[in-house]
Amino acid sequence: HIPTIIITGVKPTSEHLQYAFDSGANDYIVKPLNATELYARADAVVQMHQALQLLEELRKVIEEQKNRELSTQAIEIAK
């Protein structure tokens, strides 16, 4: 997943916004751009992306740990 911000010169309708977000956009900004807003939104999107990556890594670690525990229990039961 690549963080994506839609930048447009068209005032968005709810249909535009729905299409953008359904297509995978993380945010939507209307021109003219305000540098402060752009940097803040870009930073938020990057932070969200990093948090999602961390959650995925933690999920994998927990899954591996659970699998090891289940394997250990299966060995104990089989004895």
PyMOL Python script that loads the backbone (N, CA, C, O; Angstrom):
from pymol import cmd

cmd.read_pdbstr("""\
ATOM      1  N   HIS A   1       0.850  -1.182   0.000  1.00  0.00           N
ATOM      2  CA  HIS A   1       0.000   0.000   0.000  1.00  0.00           C
ATOM      3  C   HIS A   1       0.893   1.243   0.000  1.00  0.00           C
ATOM      4  O   HIS A   1       1.788   1.374   0.835  1.00  0.00           O
ATOM      5  N   ILE A   2       0.645   2.139  -0.933  1.00  0.00           N
ATOM      6  CA  ILE A   2       1.386   3.394  -1.017  1.00  0.00           C
ATOM      7  C   ILE A   2       0.451   4.512  -0.569  1.00  0.00           C
ATOM      8  O   ILE A   2      -0.635   4.667  -1.127  1.00  0.00           O
ATOM      9  N   PRO A   3       0.862   5.300   0.442  1.00  0.00           N
ATOM     10  CA  PRO A   3       0.004   6.412   0.871  1.00  0.00           C
ATOM     11  C   PRO A   3      -0.252   7.366  -0.295  1.00  0.00           C
ATOM     12  O   PRO A   3       0.672   7.733  -1.021  1.00  0.00           O
ATOM     13  N   THR A   4      -1.518   7.765  -0.466  1.00  0.00           N
ATOM     14  CA  THR A   4      -1.910   8.594  -1.604  1.00  0.00           C
ATOM     15  C   THR A   4      -2.789   9.749  -1.155  1.00  0.00           C
ATOM     16  O   THR A   4      -3.744   9.570  -0.399  1.00  0.00           O
ATOM     17  N   ILE A   5      -2.443  10.943  -1.639  1.00  0.00           N
ATOM     18  CA  ILE A   5      -3.266  12.130  -1.407  1.00  0.00           C
ATOM     19  C   ILE A   5      -3.695  12.647  -2.770  1.00  0.00           C
ATOM     20  O   ILE A   5      -2.854  12.913  -3.629  1.00  0.00           O
ATOM     21  N   ILE A   6      -4.988  12.789  -2.972  1.00  0.00           N
ATOM     22  CA  ILE A   6      -5.524  13.341  -4.215  1.00  0.00           C
ATOM     23  C   ILE A   6      -5.465  14.868  -4.116  1.00  0.00           C
ATOM     24  O   ILE A   6      -5.944  15.446  -3.141  1.00  0.00           O
ATOM     25  N   ILE A   7      -4.881  15.515  -5.119  1.00  0.00           N
ATOM     26  CA  ILE A   7      -4.834  16.971  -5.185  1.00  0.00           C
ATOM     27  C   ILE A   7      -5.574  17.388  -6.445  1.00  0.00           C
ATOM     28  O   ILE A   7      -5.231  16.945  -7.541  1.00  0.00           O
ATOM     29  N   THR A   8      -6.580  18.232  -6.301  1.00  0.00           N
ATOM     30  CA  THR A   8      -7.403  18.598  -7.445  1.00  0.00           C
ATOM     31  C   THR A   8      -7.775  20.071  -7.404  1.00  0.00           C
ATOM     32  O   THR A   8      -7.770  20.700  -6.346  1.00  0.00           O
ATOM     33  N   GLY A   9      -8.089  20.597  -8.548  1.00  0.00           N
ATOM     34  CA  GLY A   9      -8.552  21.973  -8.647  1.00  0.00           C
ATOM     35  C   GLY A   9     -10.069  22.053  -8.675  1.00  0.00           C
ATOM     36  O   GLY A   9     -10.638  23.142  -8.741  1.00  0.00           O
ATOM     37  N   VAL A  10     -10.722  20.902  -8.624  1.00  0.00           N
ATOM     38  CA  VAL A  10     -12.177  20.825  -8.695  1.00  0.00           C
ATOM     39  C   VAL A  10     -12.751  20.702  -7.293  1.00  0.00           C
ATOM     40  O   VAL A  10     -12.305  19.875  -6.497  1.00  0.00           O
ATOM     41  N   LYS A  11     -13.745  21.534  -6.997  1.00  0.00           N
ATOM     42  CA  LYS A  11     -14.391  21.410  -5.695  1.00  0.00           C
ATOM     43  C   LYS A  11     -15.078  20.045  -5.632  1.00  0.00           C
ATOM     44  O   LYS A  11     -15.894  19.717  -6.494  1.00  0.00           O
ATOM     45  N   PRO A  12     -14.744  19.247  -4.603  1.00  0.00           N
ATOM     46  CA  PRO A  12     -15.240  17.880  -4.589  1.00  0.00           C
ATOM     47  C   PRO A  12     -16.728  17.768  -4.238  1.00  0.00           C
ATOM     48  O   PRO A  12     -17.245  18.487  -3.383  1.00  0.00           O
ATOM     49  N   THR A  13     -17.377  16.857  -4.917  1.00  0.00           N
ATOM     50  CA  THR A  13     -18.730  16.463  -4.537  1.00  0.00           C
ATOM     51  C   THR A  13     -18.583  15.211  -3.689  1.00  0.00           C
ATOM     52  O   THR A  13     -17.495  14.643  -3.602  1.00  0.00           O
ATOM     53  N   SER A  14     -19.647  14.786  -3.077  1.00  0.00           N
ATOM     54  CA  SER A  14     -19.565  13.557  -2.282  1.00  0.00           C
ATOM     55  C   SER A  14     -19.207  12.374  -3.172  1.00  0.00           C
ATOM     56  O   SER A  14     -18.553  11.432  -2.724  1.00  0.00           O
ATOM     57  N   GLU A  15     -19.641  12.419  -4.454  1.00  0.00           N
ATOM     58  CA  GLU A  15     -19.296  11.339  -5.374  1.00  0.00           C
ATOM     59  C   GLU A  15     -17.793  11.320  -5.673  1.00  0.00           C
ATOM     60  O   GLU A  15     -17.180  10.254  -5.735  1.00  0.00           O
ATOM     61  N   HIS A  16     -17.192  12.531  -5.862  1.00  0.00           N
ATOM     62  CA  HIS A  16     -15.743  12.611  -6.085  1.00  0.00           C
ATOM     63  C   HIS A  16     -14.991  12.012  -4.893  1.00  0.00           C
ATOM     64  O   HIS A  16     -14.077  11.203  -5.052  1.00  0.00           O
ATOM     65  N   LEU A  17     -15.401  12.432  -3.712  1.00  0.00           N
ATOM     66  CA  LEU A  17     -14.731  11.950  -2.506  1.00  0.00           C
ATOM     67  C   LEU A  17     -14.885  10.442  -2.368  1.00  0.00           C
ATOM     68  O   LEU A  17     -13.918   9.740  -2.072  1.00  0.00           O
ATOM     69  N   GLN A  18     -16.092   9.946  -2.582  1.00  0.00           N
ATOM     70  CA  GLN A  18     -16.336   8.509  -2.469  1.00  0.00           C
ATOM     71  C   GLN A  18     -15.468   7.743  -3.456  1.00  0.00           C
ATOM     72  O   GLN A  18     -14.867   6.729  -3.100  1.00  0.00           O
ATOM     73  N   TYR A  19     -15.400   8.223  -4.697  1.00  0.00           N
ATOM     74  CA  TYR A  19     -14.589   7.561  -5.719  1.00  0.00           C
ATOM     75  C   TYR A  19     -13.113   7.573  -5.322  1.00  0.00           C
ATOM     76  O   TYR A  19     -12.426   6.559  -5.449  1.00  0.00           O
ATOM     77  N   ALA A  20     -12.624   8.719  -4.841  1.00  0.00           N
ATOM     78  CA  ALA A  20     -11.214   8.838  -4.448  1.00  0.00           C
ATOM     79  C   ALA A  20     -10.878   7.855  -3.329  1.00  0.00           C
ATOM     80  O   ALA A  20      -9.880   7.138  -3.406  1.00  0.00           O
ATOM     81  N   PHE A  21     -11.712   7.822  -2.290  1.00  0.00           N
ATOM     82  CA  PHE A  21     -11.426   6.942  -1.161  1.00  0.00           C
ATOM     83  C   PHE A  21     -11.647   5.475  -1.513  1.00  0.00           C
ATOM     84  O   PHE A  21     -10.899   4.612  -1.052  1.00  0.00           O
ATOM     85  N   ASP A  22     -12.653   5.183  -2.316  1.00  0.00           N
ATOM     86  CA  ASP A  22     -12.863   3.807  -2.777  1.00  0.00           C
ATOM     87  C   ASP A  22     -11.704   3.331  -3.648  1.00  0.00           C
ATOM     88  O   ASP A  22     -11.423   2.134  -3.713  1.00  0.00           O
ATOM     89  N   SER A  23     -11.036   4.266  -4.314  1.00  0.00           N
ATOM     90  CA  SER A  23      -9.897   3.934  -5.176  1.00  0.00           C
ATOM     91  C   SER A  23      -8.603   3.788  -4.396  1.00  0.00           C
ATOM     92  O   SER A  23      -7.573   3.430  -4.968  1.00  0.00           O
ATOM     93  N   GLY A  24      -8.642   4.062  -3.090  1.00  0.00           N
ATOM     94  CA  GLY A  24      -7.465   3.860  -2.253  1.00  0.00           C
ATOM     95  C   GLY A  24      -6.791   5.118  -1.751  1.00  0.00           C
ATOM     96  O   GLY A  24      -5.769   5.037  -1.070  1.00  0.00           O
ATOM     97  N   ALA A  25      -7.340   6.287  -2.071  1.00  0.00           N
ATOM     98  CA  ALA A  25      -6.731   7.529  -1.581  1.00  0.00           C
ATOM     99  C   ALA A  25      -6.865   7.599  -0.062  1.00  0.00           C
ATOM    100  O   ALA A  25      -7.839   7.118   0.518  1.00  0.00           O
ATOM    101  N   ASN A  26      -5.863   8.208   0.565  1.00  0.00           N
ATOM    102  CA  ASN A  26      -5.894   8.396   2.012  1.00  0.00           C
ATOM    103  C   ASN A  26      -6.368   9.787   2.403  1.00  0.00           C
ATOM    104  O   ASN A  26      -6.796  10.008   3.535  1.00  0.00           O
ATOM    105  N   ASP A  27      -6.291  10.727   1.457  1.00  0.00           N
ATOM    106  CA  ASP A  27      -6.725  12.096   1.743  1.00  0.00           C
ATOM    107  C   ASP A  27      -7.023  12.794   0.427  1.00  0.00           C
ATOM    108  O   ASP A  27      -6.730  12.274  -0.649  1.00  0.00           O
ATOM    109  N   TYR A  28      -7.606  13.975   0.529  1.00  0.00           N
ATOM    110  CA  TYR A  28      -8.089  14.705  -0.644  1.00  0.00           C
ATOM    111  C   TYR A  28      -7.907  16.190  -0.354  1.00  0.00           C
ATOM    112  O   TYR A  28      -8.441  16.695   0.634  1.00  0.00           O
ATOM    113  N   ILE A  29      -7.166  16.891  -1.194  1.00  0.00           N
ATOM    114  CA  ILE A  29      -6.900  18.322  -0.992  1.00  0.00           C
ATOM    115  C   ILE A  29      -7.309  19.082  -2.255  1.00  0.00           C
ATOM    116  O   ILE A  29      -7.060  18.635  -3.375  1.00  0.00           O
ATOM    117  N   VAL A  30      -7.940  20.233  -2.050  1.00  0.00           N
ATOM    118  CA  VAL A  30      -8.373  21.068  -3.169  1.00  0.00           C
ATOM    119  C   VAL A  30      -7.396  22.227  -3.335  1.00  0.00           C
ATOM    120  O   VAL A  30      -6.992  22.851  -2.353  1.00  0.00           O
ATOM    121  N   LYS A  31      -7.015  22.515  -4.594  1.00  0.00           N
ATOM    122  CA  LYS A  31      -6.166  23.671  -4.903  1.00  0.00           C
ATOM    123  C   LYS A  31      -6.964  24.946  -4.713  1.00  0.00           C
ATOM    124  O   LYS A  31      -8.190  24.898  -4.819  1.00  0.00           O
ATOM    125  N   PRO A  32      -6.356  26.060  -4.443  1.00  0.00           N
ATOM    126  CA  PRO A  32      -4.911  26.259  -4.316  1.00  0.00           C
ATOM    127  C   PRO A  32      -4.393  25.637  -3.021  1.00  0.00           C
ATOM    128  O   PRO A  32      -5.054  25.654  -1.983  1.00  0.00           O
ATOM    129  N   LEU A  33      -3.189  25.091  -3.125  1.00  0.00           N
ATOM    130  CA  LEU A  33      -2.592  24.404  -1.988  1.00  0.00           C
ATOM    131  C   LEU A  33      -2.102  25.387  -0.945  1.00  0.00           C
ATOM    132  O   LEU A  33      -1.574  26.454  -1.257  1.00  0.00           O
ATOM    133  N   ASN A  34      -2.292  24.999   0.281  1.00  0.00           N
ATOM    134  CA  ASN A  34      -1.731  25.713   1.412  1.00  0.00           C
ATOM    135  C   ASN A  34      -0.598  24.827   1.915  1.00  0.00           C
ATOM    136  O   ASN A  34      -0.834  23.687   2.316  1.00  0.00           O
ATOM    137  N   ALA A  35       0.622  25.338   1.898  1.00  0.00           N
ATOM    138  CA  ALA A  35       1.790  24.520   2.240  1.00  0.00           C
ATOM    139  C   ALA A  35       1.670  23.897   3.622  1.00  0.00           C
ATOM    140  O   ALA A  35       2.012  22.728   3.805  1.00  0.00           O
ATOM    141  N   THR A  36       1.191  24.658   4.593  1.00  0.00           N
ATOM    142  CA  THR A  36       1.047  24.133   5.953  1.00  0.00           C
ATOM    143  C   THR A  36       0.084  22.952   5.973  1.00  0.00           C
ATOM    144  O   THR A  36       0.361  21.926   6.595  1.00  0.00           O
ATOM    145  N   GLU A  37      -1.043  23.102   5.292  1.00  0.00           N
ATOM    146  CA  GLU A  37      -2.027  22.027   5.237  1.00  0.00           C
ATOM    147  C   GLU A  37      -1.464  20.808   4.510  1.00  0.00           C
ATOM    148  O   GLU A  37      -1.643  19.676   4.960  1.00  0.00           O
ATOM    149  N   LEU A  38      -0.791  21.036   3.395  1.00  0.00           N
ATOM    150  CA  LEU A  38      -0.229  19.933   2.631  1.00  0.00           C
ATOM    151  C   LEU A  38       0.778  19.150   3.459  1.00  0.00           C
ATOM    152  O   LEU A  38       0.719  17.921   3.500  1.00  0.00           O
ATOM    153  N   TYR A  39       1.703  19.843   4.121  1.00  0.00           N
ATOM    154  CA  TYR A  39       2.697  19.160   4.944  1.00  0.00           C
ATOM    155  C   TYR A  39       2.049  18.414   6.100  1.00  0.00           C
ATOM    156  O   TYR A  39       2.450  17.293   6.413  1.00  0.00           O
ATOM    157  N   ALA A  40       1.058  19.014   6.735  1.00  0.00           N
ATOM    158  CA  ALA A  40       0.374  18.366   7.857  1.00  0.00           C
ATOM    159  C   ALA A  40      -0.355  17.107   7.396  1.00  0.00           C
ATOM    160  O   ALA A  40      -0.288  16.070   8.054  1.00  0.00           O
ATOM    161  N   ARG A  41      -1.046  17.201   6.271  1.00  0.00           N
ATOM    162  CA  ARG A  41      -1.783  16.035   5.762  1.00  0.00           C
ATOM    163  C   ARG A  41      -0.820  14.945   5.286  1.00  0.00           C
ATOM    164  O   ARG A  41      -1.064  13.760   5.512  1.00  0.00           O
ATOM    165  N   ALA A  42       0.263  15.339   4.635  1.00  0.00           N
ATOM    166  CA  ALA A  42       1.255  14.358   4.184  1.00  0.00           C
ATOM    167  C   ALA A  42       1.881  13.656   5.384  1.00  0.00           C
ATOM    168  O   ALA A  42       2.071  12.440   5.369  1.00  0.00           O
ATOM    169  N   ASP A  43       2.199  14.419   6.415  1.00  0.00           N
ATOM    170  CA  ASP A  43       2.773  13.834   7.630  1.00  0.00           C
ATOM    171  C   ASP A  43       1.787  12.866   8.274  1.00  0.00           C
ATOM    172  O   ASP A  43       2.184  11.791   8.721  1.00  0.00           O
ATOM    173  N   ALA A  44       0.514  13.230   8.326  1.00  0.00           N
ATOM    174  CA  ALA A  44      -0.502  12.355   8.907  1.00  0.00           C
ATOM    175  C   ALA A  44      -0.634  11.062   8.114  1.00  0.00           C
ATOM    176  O   ALA A  44      -0.764   9.986   8.698  1.00  0.00           O
ATOM    177  N   VAL A  45      -0.603  11.160   6.797  1.00  0.00           N
ATOM    178  CA  VAL A  45      -0.723   9.970   5.951  1.00  0.00           C
ATOM    179  C   VAL A  45       0.492   9.062   6.145  1.00  0.00           C
ATOM    180  O   VAL A  45       0.346   7.842   6.221  1.00  0.00           O
ATOM    181  N   VAL A  46       1.678   9.645   6.226  1.00  0.00           N
ATOM    182  CA  VAL A  46       2.889   8.842   6.430  1.00  0.00           C
ATOM    183  C   VAL A  46       2.854   8.180   7.805  1.00  0.00           C
ATOM    184  O   VAL A  46       3.191   7.002   7.930  1.00  0.00           O
ATOM    185  N   GLN A  47       2.451   8.916   8.832  1.00  0.00           N
ATOM    186  CA  GLN A  47       2.358   8.333  10.174  1.00  0.00           C
ATOM    187  C   GLN A  47       1.346   7.181  10.202  1.00  0.00           C
ATOM    188  O   GLN A  47       1.597   6.152  10.828  1.00  0.00           O
ATOM    189  N   MET A  48       0.217   7.349   9.534  1.00  0.00           N
ATOM    190  CA  MET A  48      -0.787   6.298   9.481  1.00  0.00           C
ATOM    191  C   MET A  48      -0.214   5.066   8.773  1.00  0.00           C
ATOM    192  O   MET A  48      -0.416   3.938   9.221  1.00  0.00           O
ATOM    193  N   HIS A  49       0.497   5.289   7.677  1.00  0.00           N
ATOM    194  CA  HIS A  49       1.103   4.185   6.933  1.00  0.00           C
ATOM    195  C   HIS A  49       2.111   3.443   7.817  1.00  0.00           C
ATOM    196  O   HIS A  49       2.125   2.212   7.837  1.00  0.00           O
ATOM    197  N   GLN A  50       2.943   4.174   8.537  1.00  0.00           N
ATOM    198  CA  GLN A  50       3.928   3.551   9.418  1.00  0.00           C
ATOM    199  C   GLN A  50       3.248   2.769  10.537  1.00  0.00           C
ATOM    200  O   GLN A  50       3.697   1.681  10.899  1.00  0.00           O
ATOM    201  N   ALA A  51       2.171   3.319  11.083  1.00  0.00           N
ATOM    202  CA  ALA A  51       1.436   2.630  12.146  1.00  0.00           C
ATOM    203  C   ALA A  51       0.821   1.335  11.624  1.00  0.00           C
ATOM    204  O   ALA A  51       0.841   0.320  12.319  1.00  0.00           O
ATOM    205  N   LEU A  52       0.279   1.358  10.418  1.00  0.00           N
ATOM    206  CA  LEU A  52      -0.292   0.152   9.828  1.00  0.00           C
ATOM    207  C   LEU A  52       0.773  -0.902   9.564  1.00  0.00           C
ATOM    208  O   LEU A  52       0.532  -2.095   9.747  1.00  0.00           O
ATOM    209  N   GLN A  53       1.951  -0.462   9.133  1.00  0.00           N
ATOM    210  CA  GLN A  53       3.056  -1.403   8.921  1.00  0.00           C
ATOM    211  C   GLN A  53       3.471  -2.050  10.244  1.00  0.00           C
ATOM    212  O   GLN A  53       3.709  -3.256  10.303  1.00  0.00           O
ATOM    213  N   LEU A  54       3.556  -1.250  11.295  1.00  0.00           N
ATOM    214  CA  LEU A  54       3.919  -1.769  12.611  1.00  0.00           C
ATOM    215  C   LEU A  54       2.869  -2.761  13.097  1.00  0.00           C
ATOM    216  O   LEU A  54       3.216  -3.820  13.619  1.00  0.00           O
ATOM    217  N   LEU A  55       1.601  -2.434  12.933  1.00  0.00           N
ATOM    218  CA  LEU A  55       0.537  -3.351  13.336  1.00  0.00           C
ATOM    219  C   LEU A  55       0.648  -4.678  12.591  1.00  0.00           C
ATOM    220  O   LEU A  55       0.459  -5.737  13.190  1.00  0.00           O
ATOM    221  N   GLU A  56       0.947  -4.638  11.310  1.00  0.00           N
ATOM    222  CA  GLU A  56       1.089  -5.860  10.529  1.00  0.00           C
ATOM    223  C   GLU A  56       2.275  -6.688  11.025  1.00  0.00           C
ATOM    224  O   GLU A  56       2.180  -7.911  11.123  1.00  0.00           O
ATOM    225  N   GLU A  57       3.379  -6.029  11.333  1.00  0.00           N
ATOM    226  CA  GLU A  57       4.548  -6.732  11.861  1.00  0.00           C
ATOM    227  C   GLU A  57       4.216  -7.380  13.202  1.00  0.00           C
ATOM    228  O   GLU A  57       4.591  -8.526  13.447  1.00  0.00           O
ATOM    229  N   LEU A  58       3.514  -6.652  14.071  1.00  0.00           N
ATOM    230  CA  LEU A  58       3.131  -7.197  15.372  1.00  0.00           C
ATOM    231  C   LEU A  58       2.162  -8.365  15.212  1.00  0.00           C
ATOM    232  O   LEU A  58       2.252  -9.348  15.948  1.00  0.00           O
ATOM    233  N   ARG A  59       1.240  -8.267  14.261  1.00  0.00           N
ATOM    234  CA  ARG A  59       0.309  -9.362  14.009  1.00  0.00           C
ATOM    235  C   ARG A  59       1.061 -10.632  13.620  1.00  0.00           C
ATOM    236  O   ARG A  59       0.727 -11.727  14.072  1.00  0.00           O
ATOM    237  N   LYS A  60       2.084 -10.471  12.772  1.00  0.00           N
ATOM    238  CA  LYS A  60       2.880 -11.624  12.345  1.00  0.00           C
ATOM    239  C   LYS A  60       3.634 -12.234  13.518  1.00  0.00           C
ATOM    240  O   LYS A  60       3.700 -13.457  13.643  1.00  0.00           O
ATOM    241  N   VAL A  61       4.202 -11.396  14.378  1.00  0.00           N
ATOM    242  CA  VAL A  61       4.931 -11.892  15.547  1.00  0.00           C
ATOM    243  C   VAL A  61       3.989 -12.665  16.466  1.00  0.00           C
ATOM    244  O   VAL A  61       4.332 -13.747  16.942  1.00  0.00           O
ATOM    245  N   ILE A  62       2.814 -12.115  16.711  1.00  0.00           N
ATOM    246  CA  ILE A  62       1.837 -12.781  17.577  1.00  0.00           C
ATOM    247  C   ILE A  62       1.388 -14.099  16.960  1.00  0.00           C
ATOM    248  O   ILE A  62       1.253 -15.098  17.666  1.00  0.00           O
ATOM    249  N   GLU A  63       1.158 -14.111  15.662  1.00  0.00           N
ATOM    250  CA  GLU A  63       0.747 -15.334  14.981  1.00  0.00           C
ATOM    251  C   GLU A  63       1.824 -16.403  15.077  1.00  0.00           C
ATOM    252  O   GLU A  63       1.518 -17.570  15.322  1.00  0.00           O
ATOM    253  N   GLU A  64       3.079 -16.020  14.886  1.00  0.00           N
ATOM    254  CA  GLU A  64       4.183 -16.966  14.997  1.00  0.00           C
ATOM    255  C   GLU A  64       4.287 -17.517  16.409  1.00  0.00           C
ATOM    256  O   GLU A  64       4.508 -18.712  16.602  1.00  0.00           O
ATOM    257  N   GLN A  65       4.125 -16.637  17.399  1.00  0.00           N
ATOM    258  CA  GLN A  65       4.194 -17.059  18.795  1.00  0.00           C
ATOM    259  C   GLN A  65       3.049 -18.030  19.114  1.00  0.00           C
ATOM    260  O   GLN A  65       3.252 -19.043  19.782  1.00  0.00           O
ATOM    261  N   LYS A  66       1.859 -17.711  18.633  1.00  0.00           N
ATOM    262  CA  LYS A  66       0.713 -18.577  18.871  1.00  0.00           C
ATOM    263  C   LYS A  66       0.928 -19.942  18.220  1.00  0.00           C
ATOM    264  O   LYS A  66       0.599 -20.971  18.811  1.00  0.00           O
ATOM    265  N   ASN A  67       1.479 -19.954  17.003  1.00  0.00           N
ATOM    266  CA  ASN A  67       1.744 -21.214  16.318  1.00  0.00           C
ATOM    267  C   ASN A  67       2.771 -22.058  17.071  1.00  0.00           C
ATOM    268  O   ASN A  67       2.630 -23.278  17.160  1.00  0.00           O
ATOM    269  N   ARG A  68       3.804 -21.409  17.613  1.00  0.00           N
ATOM    270  CA  ARG A  68       4.801 -22.140  18.401  1.00  0.00           C
ATOM    271  C   ARG A  68       4.166 -22.758  19.642  1.00  0.00           C
ATOM    272  O   ARG A  68       4.439 -23.906  19.991  1.00  0.00           O
ATOM    273  N   GLU A  69       3.299 -21.962  20.311  1.00  0.00           N
ATOM    274  CA  GLU A  69       2.627 -22.468  21.511  1.00  0.00           C
ATOM    275  C   GLU A  69       1.716 -23.640  21.176  1.00  0.00           C
ATOM    276  O   GLU A  69       1.679 -24.627  21.911  1.00  0.00           O
ATOM    277  N   LEU A  70       0.980 -23.539  20.070  1.00  0.00           N
ATOM    278  CA  LEU A  70       0.102 -24.629  19.664  1.00  0.00           C
ATOM    279  C   LEU A  70       0.906 -25.881  19.311  1.00  0.00           C
ATOM    280  O   LEU A  70       0.492 -26.996  19.627  1.00  0.00           O
ATOM    281  N   SER A  71       2.036 -25.699  18.667  1.00  0.00           N
ATOM    282  CA  SER A  71       2.892 -26.838  18.334  1.00  0.00           C
ATOM    283  C   SER A  71       3.414 -27.508  19.597  1.00  0.00           C
ATOM    284  O   SER A  71       3.440 -28.735  19.689  1.00  0.00           O
ATOM    285  N   THR A  72       3.825 -26.708  20.562  1.00  0.00           N
ATOM    286  CA  THR A  72       4.311 -27.237  21.834  1.00  0.00           C
ATOM    287  C   THR A  72       3.206 -28.008  22.539  1.00  0.00           C
ATOM    288  O   THR A  72       3.441 -29.094  23.069  1.00  0.00           O
ATOM    289  N   GLN A  73       2.001 -27.448  22.546  1.00  0.00           N
ATOM    290  CA  GLN A  73       0.874 -28.138  23.184  1.00  0.00           C
ATOM    291  C   GLN A  73       0.545 -29.429  22.460  1.00  0.00           C
ATOM    292  O   GLN A  73       0.237 -30.431  23.106  1.00  0.00           O
ATOM    293  N   ALA A  74       0.603 -29.431  21.132  1.00  0.00           N
ATOM    294  CA  ALA A  74       0.313 -30.645  20.371  1.00  0.00           C
ATOM    295  C   ALA A  74       1.339 -31.729  20.677  1.00  0.00           C
ATOM    296  O   ALA A  74       0.995 -32.906  20.778  1.00  0.00           O
ATOM    297  N   ILE A  75       2.599 -31.328  20.824  1.00  0.00           N
ATOM    298  CA  ILE A  75       3.649 -32.305  21.170  1.00  0.00           C
ATOM    299  C   ILE A  75       3.387 -32.878  22.552  1.00  0.00           C
ATOM    300  O   ILE A  75       3.523 -34.084  22.756  1.00  0.00           O
ATOM    301  N   GLU A  76       3.015 -32.036  23.497  1.00  0.00           N
ATOM    302  CA  GLU A  76       2.731 -32.484  24.867  1.00  0.00           C
ATOM    303  C   GLU A  76       1.545 -33.446  24.889  1.00  0.00           C
ATOM    304  O   GLU A  76       1.574 -34.454  25.595  1.00  0.00           O
ATOM    305  N   ILE A  77       0.516 -33.139  24.125  1.00  0.00           N
ATOM    306  CA  ILE A  77      -0.673 -33.994  24.076  1.00  0.00           C
ATOM    307  C   ILE A  77      -0.341 -35.345  23.436  1.00  0.00           C
ATOM    308  O   ILE A  77      -0.859 -36.384  23.846  1.00  0.00           O
ATOM    309  N   ALA A  78       0.526 -35.310  22.431  1.00  0.00           N
ATOM    310  CA  ALA A  78       0.884 -36.536  21.721  1.00  0.00           C
ATOM    311  C   ALA A  78       1.736 -37.478  22.558  1.00  0.00           C
ATOM    312  O   ALA A  78       1.831 -38.661  22.231  1.00  0.00           O
ATOM    313  N   LYS A  79       2.354 -36.996  23.621  1.00  0.00           N
ATOM    314  CA  LYS A  79       3.234 -37.838  24.452  1.00  0.00           C
ATOM    315  C   LYS A  79       2.460 -38.853  25.213  1.00  0.00           C
ATOM    316  O   LYS A  79       3.042 -39.641  25.959  1.00  0.00           O
TER     317      LYS A  79
END
""", "prot")
cmd.dss("prot")
cmd.show_as("cartoon", "prot")
cmd.util.cbc("prot")
cmd.orient("prot")
